Amino acid sequence: MAVNITRVFDLLQYNLENFPKEEFISGKVKGEWKKYSTSHFCETVDALSRGLIGIGVEKGSRVAVMSANRPEWNISDFAIIQLGAYQVPLYPTLAEHDIKFILENAEVTIVFVADELIYEKVKLACAALPHEVKIYSFSPVKGVPSWEALIEAGKAASDLDLEVYRSQVTPEDILTLIYTSGTTGTPKGVMLTHDNLVKNFEKSSVLVPPGLNKALSFLPLSHIFERMIVYLHMYKGAAIYYAESMETIVADIQFVKPNAFSTVPRLLEKVYDKIMEKGKALTGIKRGIFFWALSVAEKFEFDNGSFYKFKLAIARKLVFKKWQEALGGEIVVIVSGGAALNARLCRIFWAAGMPVMEGYGLTETSPVITVNYIGATRFGTVGPTIEGVEVKIAPDGEVLVRGHNVMKGYYNREDLTAESIDKEGWFHTGDIGEMVEGRFLKITDRKKEIFKTAGGKYVAPQMLENKLKESPLIEQVMVLGENRKFPSALIIPTFAALKAWCEKKGIAYTSNELMIKDPQVLKKYDEIVAYSGKEFGKWEQVKRVALLSKEWSIEGGELTPKLSLKRKVILEKNGVIIEKIYTDAADYKG
């Protein structure tokens, strides 16, 4: 009898029956690939489930996992959820106070940690909790129980019938509690059900092109975006490979030669910047061909005529084939989410024969709300809604969502749930958007991030920031100006590119700290900002900038785990610099 997937763990039996393979889930650790066949993976999951039962895990228990991507993450995930327990993912770089808050708020009793580094953080957080938490480690840590001890205990209890536990789990039961850090306030526990995720990967999977057999994963599984994508790959029968780290991605791509990977726009921007560096280093006819191909790509449309298609075919053969080879040579789709992707960049990747499907969603929506796909893509939008999901734009421009993807609510926070989901079931996203051609959603900004200048004009900073980041000399940027005479920006240069520019201009490069004060460098950034602002209204244009020497990071507290700007933190940390921008421009008349 065919498997009917109504709960996420039904994916395992579904794969055993439909897509058994020798390489189901693989992970790279210290340069070596560890591979699980479908049958070995499922046997290990069941043994771990039985081991968890032996230490008291039951339906409704809360078990946390704090680890980077590796097969053990998935094994523990399935072992937890097929017992009806709630899996609570913890992002590996979370601060100790956030770990303590989540473990206490979710009443977690067991934590799986990746290694000694994470164990030390979790141990300190647990010491301050009012209840006991058992900790098990994936990698060997002296004095810490190994997760393998639970697996061995589970193997010894092989007569325990897991179907008794699975049968008690319904599609409406909670699958996971995901704590969103957000850009302000304490984390909120988002309650997502089995049905939320199953419907999300089923309805999103119809958009996947044929030929997807191998996928590389490097975005964190602790975020719902990558976790859902991995479930989707399993649903489509694809093998999944975890890159060892962000530093090894190039080598891992060359080894796996994936048909797909999911990413955030910043990584695609970096790939593009590296390709451009190589293009600029070319000379003579090769350089001419490179930039001719790029100009062809920038004009890519789905309904271009036959002459354009002829030129594109030449460009692909002479130039873009090498781009494809740099990403393994077998890409059929790249999925982009988490932030707005520059429309020009999206167009170029499509022209290069590597379709980028940009989508949109939140943790609270499981996550996909809309996604572009082959046959229904509009550049500059995040696509049409997936089946079973409705979107409407509120009078103030906020995007509202209703459907099978909307969360059950925030854990133990009925007040916040009532604020986010109205009586008609519409979830208020906090994003501002508009519909293009009646069905394609375009996100323009975050509702809370739009600010008003002293002149009473509204400014949407993300639009400006995305335009500024088109420059290869800009790594990070934040536009600000609440209640000020004009918008200004904090900019962190792409220092490798800045160094190359200085060499070309005959400017002696000393240090990052000194170069951001160099008059010629400052003049260059003023020119970039002026050029980038041309298409915006006069009141929106950035009039002054300050260059910073240190990149914003998750560890530094300026970025969320999803790499969104923590604007309040950045404003506080750079208060003196910001005040100087406006003091120096005291005579500015606008």
VEXMARGU-879096 format. One line per field, with one value per residue (C-alpha): residue number from 1; residue in three letters; x negated, y, z negated. Coordinates in Angstrom, 3 decimals, always signed. Each point is the difference from the previous one (the first is absolute). Layout:
residues N
k	(NUM:...)
r	(ALA:...)
xx	(X:...)
yy	(Y:...)
zz	(Z:...)
end
This chain:
residues 590
k	(1:2:3:4:5:6:7:8:9:10:11:12:13:14:15:16:17:18:19:20:21:22:23:24:25:26:27:28:29:30:31:32:33:34:35:36:37:38:39:40:41:42:43:44:45:46:47:48:49:50:51:52:53:54:55:56:57:58:59:60:61:62:63:64:65:66:67:68:69:70:71:72:73:74:75:76:77:78:79:80:81:82:83:84:85:86:87:88:89:90:91:92:93:94:95:96:97:98:99:100:101:102:103:104:105:106:107:108:109:110:111:112:113:114:115:116:117:118:119:120:121:122:123:124:125:126:127:128:129:130:131:132:133:134:135:136:137:138:139:140:141:142:143:144:145:146:147:148:149:150:151:152:153:154:155:156:157:158:159:160:161:162:163:164:165:166:167:168:169:170:171:172:173:174:175:176:177:178:179:180:181:182:183:184:185:186:187:188:189:190:191:192:193:194:195:196:197:198:199:200:201:202:203:204:205:206:207:208:209:210:211:212:213:214:215:216:217:218:219:220:221:222:223:224:225:226:227:228:229:230:231:232:233:234:235:236:237:238:239:240:241:242:243:244:245:246:247:248:249:250:251:252:253:254:255:256:257:258:259:260:261:262:263:264:265:266:267:268:269:270:271:272:273:274:275:276:277:278:279:280:281:282:283:284:285:286:287:288:289:290:291:292:293:294:295:296:297:298:299:300:301:302:303:304:305:306:307:308:309:310:311:312:313:314:315:316:317:318:319:320:321:322:323:324:325:326:327:328:329:330:331:332:333:334:335:336:337:338:339:340:341:342:343:344:345:346:347:348:349:350:351:352:353:354:355:356:357:358:359:360:361:362:363:364:365:366:367:368:369:370:371:372:373:374:375:376:377:378:379:380:381:382:383:384:385:386:387:388:389:390:391:392:393:394:395:396:397:398:399:400:401:402:403:404:405:406:407:408:409:410:411:412:413:414:415:416:417:418:419:420:421:422:423:424:425:426:427:428:429:430:431:432:433:434:435:436:437:438:439:440:441:442:443:444:445:446:447:448:449:450:451:452:453:454:455:456:457:458:459:460:461:462:463:464:465:466:467:468:469:470:471:472:473:474:475:476:477:478:479:480:481:482:483:484:485:486:487:488:489:490:491:492:493:494:495:496:497:498:499:500:501:502:503:504:505:506:507:508:509:510:511:512:513:514:515:516:517:518:519:520:521:522:523:524:525:526:527:528:529:530:531:532:533:534:535:536:537:538:539:540:541:542:543:544:545:546:547:548:549:550:551:552:553:554:555:556:557:558:559:560:561:562:563:564:565:566:567:568:569:570:571:572:573:574:575:576:577:578:579:580:581:582:583:584:585:586:587:588:589:590)
r	(MET:ALA:VAL:ASN:ILE:THR:ARG:VAL:PHE:ASP:LEU:LEU:GLN:TYR:ASN:LEU:GLU:ASN:PHE:PRO:LYS:GLU:GLU:PHE:ILE:SER:GLY:LYS:VAL:LYS:GLY:GLU:TRP:LYS:LYS:TYR:SER:THR:SER:HIS:PHE:CYS:GLU:THR:VAL:ASP:ALA:LEU:SER:ARG:GLY:LEU:ILE:GLY:ILE:GLY:VAL:GLU:LYS:GLY:SER:ARG:VAL:ALA:VAL:MET:SER:ALA:ASN:ARG:PRO:GLU:TRP:ASN:ILE:SER:ASP:PHE:ALA:ILE:ILE:GLN:LEU:GLY:ALA:TYR:GLN:VAL:PRO:LEU:TYR:PRO:THR:LEU:ALA:GLU:HIS:ASP:ILE:LYS:PHE:ILE:LEU:GLU:ASN:ALA:GLU:VAL:THR:ILE:VAL:PHE:VAL:ALA:ASP:GLU:LEU:ILE:TYR:GLU:LYS:VAL:LYS:LEU:ALA:CYS:ALA:ALA:LEU:PRO:HIS:GLU:VAL:LYS:ILE:TYR:SER:PHE:SER:PRO:VAL:LYS:GLY:VAL:PRO:SER:TRP:GLU:ALA:LEU:ILE:GLU:ALA:GLY:LYS:ALA:ALA:SER:ASP:LEU:ASP:LEU:GLU:VAL:TYR:ARG:SER:GLN:VAL:THR:PRO:GLU:ASP:ILE:LEU:THR:LEU:ILE:TYR:THR:SER:GLY:THR:THR:GLY:THR:PRO:LYS:GLY:VAL:MET:LEU:THR:HIS:ASP:ASN:LEU:VAL:LYS:ASN:PHE:GLU:LYS:SER:SER:VAL:LEU:VAL:PRO:PRO:GLY:LEU:ASN:LYS:ALA:LEU:SER:PHE:LEU:PRO:LEU:SER:HIS:ILE:PHE:GLU:ARG:MET:ILE:VAL:TYR:LEU:HIS:MET:TYR:LYS:GLY:ALA:ALA:ILE:TYR:TYR:ALA:GLU:SER:MET:GLU:THR:ILE:VAL:ALA:ASP:ILE:GLN:PHE:VAL:LYS:PRO:ASN:ALA:PHE:SER:THR:VAL:PRO:ARG:LEU:LEU:GLU:LYS:VAL:TYR:ASP:LYS:ILE:MET:GLU:LYS:GLY:LYS:ALA:LEU:THR:GLY:ILE:LYS:ARG:GLY:ILE:PHE:PHE:TRP:ALA:LEU:SER:VAL:ALA:GLU:LYS:PHE:GLU:PHE:ASP:ASN:GLY:SER:PHE:TYR:LYS:PHE:LYS:LEU:ALA:ILE:ALA:ARG:LYS:LEU:VAL:PHE:LYS:LYS:TRP:GLN:GLU:ALA:LEU:GLY:GLY:GLU:ILE:VAL:VAL:ILE:VAL:SER:GLY:GLY:ALA:ALA:LEU:ASN:ALA:ARG:LEU:CYS:ARG:ILE:PHE:TRP:ALA:ALA:GLY:MET:PRO:VAL:MET:GLU:GLY:TYR:GLY:LEU:THR:GLU:THR:SER:PRO:VAL:ILE:THR:VAL:ASN:TYR:ILE:GLY:ALA:THR:ARG:PHE:GLY:THR:VAL:GLY:PRO:THR:ILE:GLU:GLY:VAL:GLU:VAL:LYS:ILE:ALA:PRO:ASP:GLY:GLU:VAL:LEU:VAL:ARG:GLY:HIS:ASN:VAL:MET:LYS:GLY:TYR:TYR:ASN:ARG:GLU:ASP:LEU:THR:ALA:GLU:SER:ILE:ASP:LYS:GLU:GLY:TRP:PHE:HIS:THR:GLY:ASP:ILE:GLY:GLU:MET:VAL:GLU:GLY:ARG:PHE:LEU:LYS:ILE:THR:ASP:ARG:LYS:LYS:GLU:ILE:PHE:LYS:THR:ALA:GLY:GLY:LYS:TYR:VAL:ALA:PRO:GLN:MET:LEU:GLU:ASN:LYS:LEU:LYS:GLU:SER:PRO:LEU:ILE:GLU:GLN:VAL:MET:VAL:LEU:GLY:GLU:ASN:ARG:LYS:PHE:PRO:SER:ALA:LEU:ILE:ILE:PRO:THR:PHE:ALA:ALA:LEU:LYS:ALA:TRP:CYS:GLU:LYS:LYS:GLY:ILE:ALA:TYR:THR:SER:ASN:GLU:LEU:MET:ILE:LYS:ASP:PRO:GLN:VAL:LEU:LYS:LYS:TYR:ASP:GLU:ILE:VAL:ALA:TYR:SER:GLY:LYS:GLU:PHE:GLY:LYS:TRP:GLU:GLN:VAL:LYS:ARG:VAL:ALA:LEU:LEU:SER:LYS:GLU:TRP:SER:ILE:GLU:GLY:GLY:GLU:LEU:THR:PRO:LYS:LEU:SER:LEU:LYS:ARG:LYS:VAL:ILE:LEU:GLU:LYS:ASN:GLY:VAL:ILE:ILE:GLU:LYS:ILE:TYR:THR:ASP:ALA:ALA:ASP:TYR:LYS:GLY)
xx	(+0.000:-1.389:-1.145:+2.315:-2.107:+1.961:-2.782:-3.596:-1.472:+2.117:-2.752:-2.214:+2.265:+0.816:-3.709:-0.580:+2.783:-0.529:-3.614:-2.308:-3.615:-3.540:-0.548:+3.103:-1.487:-3.729:-2.101:-3.619:-1.982:-3.733:-0.273:+1.648:+3.505:+2.221:+2.830:+3.261:+2.028:+3.792:+0.307:-2.934:+1.404:+3.486:-1.376:-2.105:+3.021:+2.079:-2.787:-0.389:+3.779:-0.032:-2.997:+1.890:+3.031:-2.366:-0.912:+3.575:+0.738:+3.681:+2.604:-0.253:-3.577:-2.418:-3.360:-2.473:-2.697:-2.917:-2.288:-1.147:+1.330:-0.944:+1.903:+0.316:+2.188:+2.528:-0.193:+0.736:+2.730:+1.912:-0.644:+1.563:+2.991:+1.180:+0.586:+2.208:-2.620:-0.798:-3.348:-1.538:-2.836:-2.674:-2.226:-3.673:-1.206:+2.805:-1.106:+0.151:+2.888:+2.100:-0.754:+1.083:+3.183:+1.030:-0.810:+1.971:+2.902:+0.467:-0.617:-2.595:-1.171:-2.569:-2.514:-2.083:-3.170:-2.460:-3.328:-1.978:+0.214:+3.797:+0.147:-1.847:+2.519:+3.006:-1.435:-0.332:+3.561:+1.375:-1.736:+2.247:+3.265:+2.561:+0.411:-2.409:-1.131:-1.806:-2.680:-1.210:-2.731:-0.286:-3.817:-1.974:-0.360:-1.811:+2.391:+3.123:+2.417:-0.133:+3.137:-1.278:+0.693:+3.691:-0.164:-1.604:+2.628:+2.668:-1.447:+0.195:+3.722:+0.832:+3.185:+1.534:+2.722:-0.487:+3.232:+1.863:-1.681:+0.256:+3.728:+0.679:-1.460:+2.546:-0.644:+1.228:-2.538:-2.965:-3.123:-2.413:-0.463:-2.221:-1.104:-0.305:-2.628:+1.475:-1.743:+1.403:+1.309:-0.229:+0.379:+3.508:+0.722:+1.771:+2.178:+0.034:+1.999:-0.657:+2.739:-1.647:-3.229:+1.487:+2.276:-2.861:-2.430:+2.738:+1.361:-3.510:-1.310:+2.222:-2.175:-3.231:-1.304:-0.846:-3.543:-0.379:-1.850:-2.730:+0.174:-2.715:+1.025:-1.886:+2.605:+0.778:+2.547:+0.930:+1.872:+3.312:-1.014:-2.772:+1.793:+3.092:-2.185:-1.700:+3.414:+0.954:-3.125:+0.890:+3.541:-1.402:-2.422:-3.201:-3.199:-1.170:-3.607:-1.076:-2.937:-2.612:-0.028:+0.379:-3.762:+0.184:+3.052:-1.964:-1.744:+3.235:+1.914:-2.694:+0.195:+3.792:+0.832:+3.489:+3.122:+1.251:-0.853:+1.794:-1.691:+0.398:-0.570:-3.273:-1.684:+1.170:-1.299:-3.410:-0.056:+0.810:-2.654:-2.671:+1.027:-0.171:-3.488:-1.160:+1.765:-1.679:-3.397:+0.436:-1.587:+0.566:+2.672:+0.737:+0.889:+2.171:+1.881:+0.505:+1.617:+1.992:+1.479:+0.795:+1.813:+2.051:+0.871:+1.178:+2.696:+1.335:+3.785:+2.085:+1.609:-3.149:+0.011:-1.996:-2.931:-0.465:+0.160:-2.669:-2.291:+0.736:-0.920:-3.397:-0.470:+0.777:-2.460:-2.846:+0.447:+2.837:-1.006:-3.008:+2.316:+2.019:-3.166:-1.019:+3.220:-0.523:+1.421:+3.268:+2.209:+3.687:+1.247:-1.236:+2.517:-0.507:+1.718:-0.505:-0.381:+0.664:-2.092:-1.128:+2.136:-2.982:-1.956:+2.962:+0.339:-3.715:+0.072:+3.056:-1.783:-3.052:+2.158:+0.298:+3.593:+0.330:+3.426:+0.555:+2.619:+1.397:+1.171:-0.542:-0.550:+3.653:+1.093:-1.944:-1.619:+1.064:+2.759:-1.006:-2.692:-1.020:-0.321:-0.589:+2.973:+1.005:-2.869:-0.037:-3.334:+0.120:+2.841:+0.111:+2.482:+3.605:+1.481:-0.281:+3.252:+2.235:-1.458:+1.647:-1.710:+1.605:-1.438:+1.360:+0.900:-3.358:-1.872:-0.681:-0.026:+2.610:+0.004:+2.567:-0.183:-1.416:-3.464:+0.922:-1.391:+2.076:-1.186:-2.799:-0.726:+1.500:+0.626:+3.682:-0.317:-2.634:+1.899:+3.141:-2.058:-1.405:+3.004:+3.278:+3.483:+0.375:-3.181:-2.227:-3.612:-1.537:-3.508:-1.424:-1.209:+1.152:+0.808:+2.059:+1.430:-1.467:+2.215:+2.546:-1.839:-3.719:-0.921:-2.654:-1.419:-1.138:-1.014:+0.598:+2.879:-2.009:-3.090:+1.596:-0.886:+1.173:-2.442:+0.291:+1.734:+2.797:-1.022:+0.025:-3.130:-0.205:-3.648:-0.208:+0.625:-2.895:-2.246:+0.558:-0.851:-3.173:-1.101:-0.111:-3.394:-2.826:-1.655:+2.831:+0.173:+2.628:+2.138:+2.702:+2.053:+1.342:+1.585:+2.970:+1.052:-3.132:-0.267:-1.092:-0.877:-3.599:-1.766:-2.524:-2.106:-2.471:-2.197:-0.875:-3.628:-1.533:+1.712:-0.944:-3.633:+0.051:+1.595:-2.671:-2.797:+1.541:+0.189:-3.549:+1.201:-2.257:+2.112:-0.933:+2.753:+3.784:+0.291:-2.099:+1.394:+3.581:-1.289:-1.936:+1.453:-0.116:+1.740:+2.681:+0.515:+0.438:+2.711:+1.776:+0.070:+1.381:+2.738:+0.935:+0.164:+2.034:+2.561:+0.831:+3.206:+1.369:+1.916:-2.061:+1.194:-1.053:-3.526:-2.881:-1.805:-2.834:-1.880:-2.362:-2.361:-0.614:-2.980:+1.557:+2.565:+3.309:+0.507:+2.264:-2.697:-0.352:+3.741:+0.704:+1.590:+2.751:-0.732:+1.848:-2.565:+2.581:-1.260:+0.711:+0.581:+0.487:-3.315:-1.865:+1.487:-1.048:-3.517:-0.624:+1.797:-3.035:-0.776:+3.644:+0.165:-3.170:+1.585:+2.850:-2.063:-2.419:+2.986:+1.710:+0.279:+1.598:+3.068:+1.271)
yy	(+0.000:+3.421:+2.178:+2.933:+2.821:+1.868:+0.329:+0.980:-3.325:-1.818:+1.165:-2.827:-2.884:+1.898:+0.091:-3.631:-1.060:+2.451:+1.273:-2.402:+0.983:-0.555:+3.727:+1.460:+2.525:+0.770:+2.389:+1.102:+0.117:+0.812:-0.540:-3.431:-0.772:-2.084:-1.518:-1.601:-2.252:+0.341:-3.264:+0.778:+3.504:-1.315:-2.781:+2.540:+2.305:-2.851:-1.097:+3.571:+0.294:-3.147:+1.370:+3.247:-1.923:-1.753:+3.359:+1.207:+1.821:-0.176:+1.904:+3.702:-0.217:+2.742:-1.021:+2.582:-0.385:+2.431:-0.819:+1.055:-2.010:-3.690:-3.315:-0.294:+3.126:-1.714:-3.336:+1.625:+2.151:-3.011:-2.049:+2.784:+0.851:-3.566:-0.293:+3.106:+1.986:+3.604:+0.564:+3.335:+1.124:+2.271:+2.029:-0.972:+3.545:+1.009:+2.019:-1.704:+2.183:-0.938:-3.710:+0.270:+1.882:-2.584:-3.074:+1.474:+1.366:-3.211:-2.202:-2.020:-3.147:-1.375:+1.764:-1.499:+2.046:-0.245:+0.158:+1.250:+3.687:-0.058:-2.288:+2.577:+2.721:-2.244:-1.280:+3.564:+0.840:-3.195:+0.695:+3.041:-1.868:-1.022:-3.457:-2.782:-0.330:-3.053:+0.742:-2.425:+0.708:-1.000:+0.269:-1.619:+2.347:-1.199:-0.606:+0.648:-2.811:-0.771:-0.140:-3.401:-1.334:+0.754:-1.716:-3.114:-0.053:+0.292:-2.902:-2.130:+0.886:-1.006:-1.773:+3.380:+0.769:+3.582:-0.111:+0.363:+3.413:+1.077:-0.778:+2.455:+2.925:+1.942:+2.525:+2.796:-0.851:+2.278:-1.092:+2.679:+3.120:+2.474:+3.066:+3.037:+2.426:+2.888:+3.341:+1.104:-1.545:-3.527:-3.043:-1.264:-3.724:-0.642:-3.135:-1.809:-3.166:-3.064:+1.207:+3.441:-1.566:-2.852:+2.355:+2.458:-2.465:-1.699:+3.252:+1.432:-3.205:+0.279:+2.938:-2.027:-0.684:-3.551:-1.298:+0.736:-3.050:+1.539:+3.054:+1.778:+1.583:+2.661:+2.400:-0.825:-2.765:+1.867:+2.420:-1.135:+0.984:-2.589:-2.584:+0.126:-0.098:-3.176:-1.597:+1.052:-1.658:-3.186:+0.202:+0.278:-2.890:+2.075:-0.891:+2.701:+0.957:+2.390:+2.285:-0.070:+3.777:+3.260:-0.107:-3.400:+0.710:+0.349:-3.374:-1.642:+1.254:-1.402:-3.386:-0.318:+1.757:+0.788:+0.565:+2.471:+2.020:+2.650:+3.227:+3.550:+2.905:+1.072:-3.269:+0.334:+3.570:-1.278:-2.679:+2.688:+2.384:-2.723:-0.712:+3.735:+0.236:-2.703:+1.722:+3.335:-1.724:-1.195:+1.892:+0.485:-1.973:-2.249:+3.026:+1.358:-3.307:-0.218:+3.431:-0.493:-3.194:+1.902:+2.727:-2.714:-1.565:+3.317:+0.170:-3.514:-0.394:-3.140:+1.293:+1.257:-0.556:-2.473:+2.369:+0.545:-3.768:-0.481:+2.506:-1.620:-3.452:+1.394:+1.754:-3.231:-1.982:+2.524:+1.400:-1.361:-3.653:+0.876:+1.604:-3.221:-2.075:+2.184:-1.177:-3.650:+0.096:-1.799:+2.696:-0.145:+2.419:+2.356:+1.019:+3.427:+1.279:+1.859:+3.444:+1.842:-1.100:+2.675:-0.350:+0.643:-2.808:-2.380:+0.791:-0.663:-3.413:-1.035:+1.096:-2.011:-3.138:-0.235:+0.937:+1.770:-0.420:+2.765:-0.621:+1.672:-1.114:+0.122:-2.507:+0.584:-1.133:-3.300:+1.912:+0.261:+2.457:+0.766:-1.182:+0.622:-3.104:-1.010:+1.272:+2.514:+2.356:+3.786:+1.604:+2.311:-1.986:-2.982:-1.841:-1.173:-1.681:-3.767:-1.996:+0.293:+3.319:+3.434:+3.389:+3.425:+3.460:+1.993:+3.705:+1.000:-2.282:-2.857:-3.520:-2.265:-3.803:-2.706:-3.745:-3.384:+1.508:+2.332:-1.076:-1.273:+3.016:+1.172:-2.405:+1.202:+3.451:+0.251:+3.796:+0.074:-2.609:+2.173:+2.999:-1.948:-2.063:+1.895:-1.429:-0.826:-2.116:+2.499:-0.021:+3.488:-0.394:+3.402:+0.332:+2.650:-1.174:+0.341:-2.320:+0.114:-1.121:-1.076:-3.131:+0.676:+1.336:+2.689:+0.745:+3.584:+0.165:-0.948:+1.953:+0.793:+1.011:+2.723:+3.325:+3.573:+2.864:+3.299:+1.310:-2.562:-2.145:-3.817:-1.921:-3.789:-0.808:-3.514:+1.237:+2.454:-2.564:-2.594:+2.578:+1.046:-3.637:-0.320:+1.683:-2.554:+2.484:-0.267:-3.057:+1.171:+3.108:+1.435:+3.047:+2.125:+3.392:-0.234:+3.590:+1.358:+2.552:-2.641:-3.728:-1.014:-3.362:-2.058:-1.915:-2.833:-0.278:-3.260:+0.431:-2.424:+1.908:+3.346:-1.082:-0.960:+3.369:+1.869:-1.882:+0.878:+3.682:+0.027:+0.565:-1.595:-2.425:+0.049:-1.478:-0.268:+2.457:+2.645:-0.551:+0.821:+3.491:+0.529:+3.008:-1.781:-3.071:+2.163:+1.821:-3.333:-1.132:+3.343:-0.591:-3.542:+1.276:+2.857:-2.357:-2.637:+2.560:+1.387:-2.016:+0.965:+3.076:+2.980:-0.501:-3.693:+0.527:-0.619:+3.317:-0.960:-3.217:-1.318:-2.880:-2.647:-2.356:-3.025:-2.309:-0.564:-3.570:-2.333:-0.352:+3.775:+0.319:+2.161:-2.781:-2.500:-3.698:+0.637:+2.755:+2.793:+3.294:+0.622:+3.669:+1.031:-1.606:+1.586:+3.421:-0.316:-1.220:+2.792:+2.819:+2.297:-0.479:+0.629:+3.183:+1.226:-0.583:+2.351:+2.499:+0.383:+0.583:+2.492:+2.554:-2.491:+1.596:-2.952)
zz	(+0.000:+0.995:-2.904:-0.711:-1.400:-2.661:-2.612:+0.746:-1.166:+2.628:+2.368:-1.268:+0.990:+3.193:+0.897:-0.933:+2.349:+2.866:+0.032:-1.903:+0.642:-1.246:-0.542:-1.640:-2.446:-0.020:-2.033:+0.176:-3.236:-0.109:+3.733:+0.008:+1.281:-2.271:+2.009:-1.113:+2.268:-0.282:-1.962:-2.364:-0.619:-0.852:-2.222:-1.917:-0.422:-1.450:-2.345:-1.275:-0.501:-2.144:-1.927:-0.652:-1.246:-2.433:-1.610:-0.268:+3.272:+0.929:+1.980:-0.904:-1.369:+1.173:+1.394:+1.343:+2.664:+0.123:+2.891:+3.449:+2.957:-0.121:+0.409:-3.792:+0.039:+2.276:-1.830:-3.358:+1.598:+1.345:-3.171:-2.098:+2.182:+0.666:-3.762:+0.059:-1.929:+0.985:+1.674:-1.060:+2.323:-1.452:+2.284:-0.701:-0.683:-2.388:-3.016:-3.399:-1.239:+3.055:-0.503:-3.643:+0.934:+2.630:-2.123:-2.901:+2.051:+2.007:-3.078:+1.915:-1.822:+2.489:+2.257:+2.787:+0.558:+2.902:-1.828:-2.978:+0.938:+0.057:-3.045:-2.120:+0.937:-0.645:-3.306:-1.325:+1.067:-1.562:-3.323:-0.436:+0.735:-2.631:+1.599:+0.979:+3.634:+1.368:+2.615:+2.687:+2.539:+3.667:+0.053:-2.853:-3.000:-3.106:-2.879:+2.107:+0.942:+3.717:+2.109:+1.122:-3.511:+0.608:+3.411:-1.515:-2.769:+2.691:+1.980:-3.131:-0.290:+3.603:-1.111:-0.978:+2.572:+1.227:+1.991:-3.299:-0.403:+3.631:+0.144:-2.820:+1.987:+2.070:+2.810:-2.298:-2.741:-0.595:+1.841:-1.122:-2.104:+1.851:-1.899:+2.223:-1.210:+1.937:+0.034:-3.385:-3.225:-1.454:+2.279:+0.773:+0.321:+3.310:-0.161:+3.347:+0.581:+2.146:+2.349:+0.317:+1.269:+2.046:+1.945:+0.422:+1.575:+2.059:+1.459:+0.537:+1.612:+3.082:+1.007:+0.047:+3.518:+1.100:-0.416:-3.707:-1.333:-2.188:-2.256:-1.970:-3.299:-1.925:-1.419:-3.667:-0.633:-3.174:+2.305:+1.421:+3.554:+0.391:-2.128:+2.218:+3.128:-1.298:-0.642:+3.546:+1.444:-1.868:+1.380:+3.537:-0.548:+0.175:-1.864:-2.452:-0.684:-2.772:+0.734:-2.741:-0.440:+1.888:+0.661:+1.733:+2.193:+3.250:-0.504:-1.201:+3.044:+2.292:-1.775:-0.184:+3.304:-1.353:+2.049:-2.604:-3.065:-2.008:-0.951:-1.225:+2.449:-1.623:+0.993:+3.612:-0.020:-1.166:+2.717:+2.569:-1.391:+0.302:+3.593:+0.758:-1.518:+2.414:+2.897:-0.731:-0.101:+3.604:+2.871:+3.700:+1.819:-3.004:-2.102:+2.809:+0.344:-3.795:-0.268:+3.213:-1.523:-3.191:+1.970:+1.732:-3.370:-1.450:+2.694:-0.706:+0.227:+0.445:+3.178:+1.760:+3.765:+2.077:+0.660:-3.747:-0.589:+2.670:-1.789:-3.382:+1.344:+1.090:-3.371:-1.853:+2.087:-0.234:-3.522:-2.120:+0.387:-2.202:-2.577:-0.068:-0.451:-2.958:-1.708:+0.888:+3.530:-0.802:-1.582:+0.966:-2.672:-2.718:-2.685:-1.565:-3.130:-3.259:+1.598:+3.242:+2.971:+2.433:+3.161:+2.307:-1.648:+0.255:+3.714:+0.587:-1.722:+2.040:+3.183:-1.063:-0.045:-3.792:-0.910:-3.341:-1.577:-2.495:-2.651:-3.079:-3.411:-3.740:-2.800:-0.914:+3.494:+0.122:+1.915:+3.670:+0.950:+3.589:+2.400:+3.601:+2.148:+3.606:+1.980:-2.689:-0.781:-0.087:-0.803:-2.987:-1.601:-2.367:+2.204:-0.237:-3.081:-0.380:+0.228:-3.063:-1.145:+0.332:-0.066:-0.274:-0.425:-2.948:+0.447:-1.532:+2.439:-2.419:+1.472:-1.643:+0.412:-0.624:+0.648:-1.002:-0.563:-2.885:-3.392:-2.898:-1.990:-2.305:-2.842:-3.296:+1.524:+0.878:-0.129:+2.756:+2.002:-0.086:+1.167:+2.971:+1.142:+0.232:-0.562:+3.690:-0.055:+1.808:-1.178:-0.001:+1.422:-0.882:+3.606:+2.443:+3.520:+3.144:+2.652:+3.521:+2.893:-2.608:-1.172:-0.547:-3.437:-0.316:-3.458:-0.425:-3.667:-3.626:-1.531:-3.138:+1.967:+2.115:-1.561:+0.295:+0.521:-1.834:+3.121:-0.459:+2.996:-0.282:+1.027:+0.597:-0.831:+1.484:+3.545:-0.327:-1.699:+2.734:+2.664:-1.818:-0.397:+3.782:-0.270:-0.385:-2.383:-2.567:-2.270:-2.514:-0.331:-2.232:+0.969:-2.878:-0.588:-2.375:-0.843:+1.709:+2.814:+2.525:+0.309:-0.634:+0.118:-1.925:+2.532:-0.468:+3.109:+1.724:-1.027:+2.536:+2.814:-1.558:-0.187:+3.717:+0.846:-1.991:+1.796:+3.363:-1.003:-1.406:-3.580:-2.626:-2.068:-3.681:-2.190:+0.163:-2.892:+1.764:+3.505:-1.055:-0.879:+3.250:+1.926:+3.382:-1.443:-1.612:+3.293:+1.800:-2.441:+0.315:+3.774:-0.423:-2.315:+2.354:+2.998:-1.898:-1.133:+3.446:+0.425:-3.440:-1.083:-1.191:-3.609:+0.091:+1.253:-2.413:-0.487:-2.394:-0.811:-2.642:+0.793:-2.668:-0.202:-1.732:+1.604:-1.774:-1.177:-1.945:-2.658:-0.263:-0.568:+3.067:+2.092:-0.731:+0.769:+3.292:+0.777:-0.352:-1.394:-3.682:+0.685:-3.615:-1.029:+2.939:-0.824:-3.649:+0.775:+2.497:-1.798:-0.135:+3.725:+0.965:-2.064:+1.725:+3.445:-0.854:-2.007:+2.919:+2.281:-2.311:+2.792:+2.410:+1.606:+2.087)
end
